[in-house]
């Protein structure tokens, strides 16, 4: 799942299921 998170953060777009992760990881990453 971490791979999916990396892909989402890299793209700068978070999906609803990644909402908790989005709050922890800033879009600057």
C-alpha positions in Angstrom: 0.0 0.0 0.0 3.0 2.3 0.6 3.8 2.0 -3.1 0.3 3.4 -3.9 0.8 6.2 -1.4 4.1 7.1 -3.0 2.4 7.3 -6.4 -0.4 9.4 -5.0 1.9 11.9 -3.2 4.1 12.1 -6.2 1.2 13.0 -8.4 0.0 15.5 -5.8 -3.5 14.0 -5.8 -4.9 12.0 -2.9 -7.8 9.7 -3.0 -10.4 9.5 -0.2 -8.9 6.3 1.1 -5.6 8.2 1.5 -7.2 11.0 3.5 -5.5 10.1 6.8 -2.2 9.8 5.0 -2.7 13.1 3.3 -3.0 14.8 6.7 0.3 13.3 7.8 2.3 13.8 4.5 2.3 17.4 3.2 2.0 17.9 -0.6 5.6 19.2 -0.6 6.9 15.7 -0.3 
